[in-house]
């Protein structure tokens, strides 16, 4: 065989961009991935805890609303509100507001 036909070492070298990563580089990537995974796990746990807290607060709020509704119904049964002609119930504050609003509208129309 002639020397020109023999393989050259340069023929077997990979281009720089296509060379596989070194073992140390792979270990660094794995370590980084583990750090990210642990941080993600902690974040998910925090979100889960917050969701559980929110659900408990919503349950307590619903229970309080139910108790308030029961108390309002029992109070209405004990002392019924006097009926006003044209209104299903008497609401003094609402009636006063409406009367004042009517007066303001009348003044605005006069202007």
TAGILIN-V102530 format. One line per field, one symbol per residue. psi: psi as a letter, one per 40 degrees, with the letter a starting at -180 (. if undefined). A space follows every 10 residues. Layout:
psi: ???
This chain:
psi: iiddeiiidd dehiiddehi iidddddddd dddddddddd dddddddddd dddddddddd dddddddddd ddddddddgi hiihheidih hddddddddd dddddddddd .
